[in-house]
């Protein structure tokens, strides 16, 4: 028993000694601040054996990372909260774009360009600078295929949108595209449906009435999609009155009415009955 106690005591003293030694090493050099994951040198090796037995480490090649670092710097500048556009920020952007012109249309990890970020942060002055002074491409699309105007419209109804800044960006874009509003797209139509924005639906279909029978994923028509979203009887009737086809079939061979009946369990009884009545009456 005494031998075991002595052994345990010896191990305890050894551990304490190692900890105190490590602490004194740190304390003796207050500038020692190793990054996480850094390896301590092997204290059993002498400086001579280290020089002879190990190859000198090669310097890190930073040139291959230069483009990535510059691009990161660019997106930091674009996302800078300084408002209005400061001379300091403008100077840095001018320098970056003069060094690397392609950066004006560079994309971040989410597929967004500087123009998209200027919209996201609602920076009209920065947006116009990127277009007029830096030559940014107005035809760029985001990773979902949205045009700049479509992308901007997502932020137009943001509760933090004040002073109509996004609306001014949209107006600026429309003026740049020949003084006439950009043709509306099926994606814009879907977005207005999603938001239950009847006013915008009327605006889109007023400009581009052919979109009423646009096709989407799995061959679904606008009416198919509206029913999948369980839109109100008012919106469904509006789409039908605007010419939405009741006979359009998706890739599953179902008309809007058939597709709705197949998922009747998802509907409120009152809305389901009203819409079924609208669809059947219009088919007569």
C-alpha positions in Angstrom: 0.0 0.0 0.0 2.8 2.4 0.9 4.6 1.6 -2.4 1.4 2.5 -4.3 1.0 5.7 -2.4 4.6 6.7 -3.1 4.1 5.9 -6.8 0.9 8.0 -7.0 2.7 10.9 -5.1 5.6 10.6 -7.5 3.3 10.8 -10.6 1.5 13.8 -9.0 4.7 15.6 -8.4 5.9 14.9 -11.9 2.7 16.3 -13.5 2.8 19.4 -11.3 6.4 19.9 -12.2 5.6 19.8 -15.9 2.8 22.2 -15.5 4.9 24.7 -13.5 7.6 24.3 -16.1 5.3 25.1 -19.0 3.9 28.1 -17.0 7.3 29.4 -16.3 8.2 29.2 -20.0 5.2 31.3 -20.9 5.9 33.7 -18.0 9.6 34.2 -18.9 8.6 35.4 -22.3 5.6 37.7 -22.2 5.6 38.1 -26.0 5.1 34.4 -26.5 1.6 34.1 -28.0 1.2 31.0 -30.2 -1.7 30.8 -32.5 -4.2 27.9 -32.1 -2.8 24.8 -33.7 0.8 26.0 -33.7 3.5 23.4 -32.8 5.9 23.9 -30.1 9.6 23.0 -30.9 10.9 19.7 -29.8 12.8 20.6 -26.6 14.9 17.4 -26.8 16.5 18.6 -30.0 19.5 20.9 -29.9 19.6 23.9 -32.3 22.4 22.1 -34.1 20.4 18.9 -34.6 17.4 20.9 -35.8 19.5 22.7 -38.4 21.1 19.5 -39.7 18.2 17.1 -39.4 15.4 19.2 -40.7 14.9 21.0 -44.0 14.4 24.7 -43.8 10.7 25.5 -44.2 9.8 27.1 -47.5 8.1 30.6 -47.4 4.4 30.6 -47.9 3.4 31.5 -51.5 0.9 34.3 -51.1 0.7 35.2 -54.8 -1.9 32.5 -55.4 -4.1 34.0 -52.7 -3.7 37.6 -53.9 -6.8 37.5 -56.1 -9.0 36.0 -53.3 -7.7 38.5 -50.8 -8.3 41.5 -53.1 -11.8 40.2 -53.8 -12.5 39.8 -50.1 -11.3 43.4 -49.6 -13.6 44.6 -52.3 -16.7 43.0 -50.8 -15.7 44.4 -47.4 -15.6 47.8 -49.0 -19.0 47.4 -50.7 -20.6 46.2 -47.4 -19.1 49.2 -45.5 -21.9 50.9 -43.6 -20.4 54.4 -44.3 -23.2 56.7 -45.7 -23.1 58.7 -47.8 -20.3 57.4 -50.1 -17.1 58.7 -48.5 -14.0 60.0 -50.3 -12.0 57.4 -48.5 -14.2 54.5 -49.7 -14.4 56.0 -53.2 -10.6 56.2 -53.4 -10.1 52.6 -52.3 -12.7 51.4 -54.9 -11.0 53.4 -57.6 -7.7 51.9 -56.7 -9.0 48.3 -56.7 -10.8 48.7 -60.0 -7.8 50.3 -61.7 -5.6 47.4 -60.5 -8.1 44.7 -61.3 -10.8 45.8 -63.7 -12.6 42.4 -63.7 -13.4 42.8 -60.0 -16.2 45.2 -60.9 -18.2 42.1 -61.8 -16.6 39.7 -59.3 -18.9 37.4 -57.3 -18.9 36.6 -53.6 -19.5 33.1 -52.1 -23.3 33.6 -52.6 -22.9 34.6 -56.3 -23.5 38.3 -55.7 -21.7 41.1 -57.5 -20.9 44.5 -56.1 -24.1 45.8 -57.7 -26.1 43.2 -55.8 -24.5 44.2 -52.6 -25.1 47.9 -53.2 -28.8 47.0 -53.6 -28.7 44.9 -50.5 -27.4 47.8 -48.4 -29.7 50.2 -50.3 -26.8 52.4 -51.4 -28.0 54.4 -54.4 -24.9 56.6 -54.6 -22.6 53.6 -54.6 -24.8 51.8 -57.1 -24.7 54.7 -59.6 -20.9 55.0 -59.1 -20.4 51.3 -59.9 -22.5 51.7 -63.1 -21.4 55.2 -64.4 -17.8 55.3 -63.2 -16.7 51.7 -62.8 -18.6 50.2 -65.7 -20.4 47.4 -63.9 -22.4 45.0 -66.1 -26.2 45.7 -65.8 -27.0 42.3 -67.2 -25.6 40.3 -64.3 -28.0 37.9 -62.6 -27.8 36.4 -59.1 -27.5 32.7 -58.4 -31.2 32.2 -58.8 -31.3 33.8 -62.2 -32.9 37.1 -61.1 -32.1 40.2 -63.0 -31.0 43.3 -61.1 -34.5 44.8 -61.1 -36.0 41.5 -59.9 -33.3 41.3 -57.2 -34.0 44.9 -56.1 -37.8 44.3 -55.9 -37.1 41.8 -53.1 -35.9 44.7 -51.0 -38.4 47.3 -52.0 -40.9 46.1 -49.5 -38.4 45.7 -46.7 -39.6 47.3 -43.5 -36.2 48.9 -43.1 -36.5 50.6 -46.5 -36.8 54.3 -46.0 -36.7 57.2 -48.4 -37.5 55.0 -51.4 -33.8 54.2 -52.0 -34.5 50.9 -53.6 -37.2 52.5 -55.8 -34.7 55.0 -56.9 -32.2 52.3 -57.8 -34.9 50.5 -59.9 -35.8 53.8 -61.6 -32.1 54.4 -62.4 -31.9 50.9 -63.9 -35.0 51.4 -66.0 -33.6 54.7 -67.4 -30.3 53.0 -68.2 -32.1 50.4 -70.2 -33.4 52.9 -72.8 -35.9 55.0 -70.8 -38.5 52.2 -70.8 -39.4 49.8 -68.0 -37.7 46.4 -68.3 -39.8 43.6 -69.5 -41.3 41.7 -66.6 -40.4 38.1 -66.0 -42.1 34.9 -64.9 -40.0 35.1 -61.7 -41.4 38.5 -60.8 -44.9 37.2 -61.3 -44.2 34.3 -58.9 -42.8 36.7 -56.4 -45.9 38.9 -56.5 -48.0 35.8 -56.1 -46.0 34.7 -53.1 -46.5 38.1 -51.5 -50.2 38.2 -52.3 -49.6 41.5 -54.0 -52.6 41.9 -56.3 -51.5 45.4 -57.3 -48.2 44.2 -58.5 -49.8 41.3 -60.3 -52.0 43.8 -62.2 -48.9 45.9 -63.0 -46.9 42.9 -64.3 -49.7 41.4 -66.4 -50.6 44.8 -67.7 -47.1 45.2 -69.1 -46.7 41.6 -70.2 -50.1 39.8 -70.5 -48.5 36.8 -72.1 -47.0 35.8 -68.7 -50.4 34.6 -67.5 -49.6 31.2 -69.1 -45.9 31.0 -68.4 -44.6 27.6 -67.4 -42.5 26.8 -64.4 -40.9 23.7 -62.8 -42.5 20.4 -63.6 -44.5 22.1 -66.4 -46.8 23.9 -63.9 -48.7 26.9 -65.2 -49.2 30.1 -63.2 -52.6 28.8 -62.1 -51.0 25.5 -61.0 -48.5 27.4 -58.9 -51.1 29.7 -57.4 -53.2 26.7 -56.3 -50.1 25.0 -54.9 -49.5 28.2 -52.8 -53.2 28.0 -51.7 -53.9 31.5 -52.8 -57.2 33.2 -52.0 -60.3 32.8 -54.2 -59.9 36.5 -55.1 -56.5 36.0 -56.6 -57.5 32.7 -58.3 -60.5 34.4 -60.0 -58.3 37.3 -61.0 -55.8 35.0 -62.8 -58.6 33.2 -64.6 -60.2 36.5 -65.7 -56.8 37.5 -67.0 -56.7 34.4 -69.2 -55.0 31.7 -67.2 -55.7 28.5 -69.0 -57.9 25.9 -67.2 -56.8 23.2 -69.6 -53.0 23.6 -69.2 -51.5 20.3 -68.1 -48.3 19.9 -66.1 -45.7 17.1 -66.7 -47.9 14.8 -64.6 -50.8 15.3 -67.0 -52.9 17.2 -64.5 -54.9 20.3 -65.1 -55.1 23.0 -62.4 -58.4 21.6 -61.2 -57.2 18.0 -61.2 -54.0 18.9 -59.3 -56.0 20.8 -56.7 -58.5 17.9 -56.1 -55.5 15.6 -55.7 -54.4 17.6 -52.7 -57.8 18.7 -51.3 -56.7 17.7 -47.8 -54.3 20.7 -47.7 -57.1 23.3 -48.1 -59.4 25.0 -45.7 -62.9 23.7 -46.6 -64.3 27.2 -47.2 -61.6 28.3 -49.6 -61.6 24.9 -51.3 -65.3 24.9 -52.0 -65.2 28.5 -53.3 -62.3 27.8 -55.7 -63.7 24.5 -57.0 -66.9 26.5 -57.8 -64.9 29.2 -59.6 -62.9 26.6 -61.6 -65.9 24.4 -62.6 -68.1 27.4 -63.6 -65.3 28.8 -65.8 -64.9 25.5 -67.6 -68.5 25.4 -68.7 
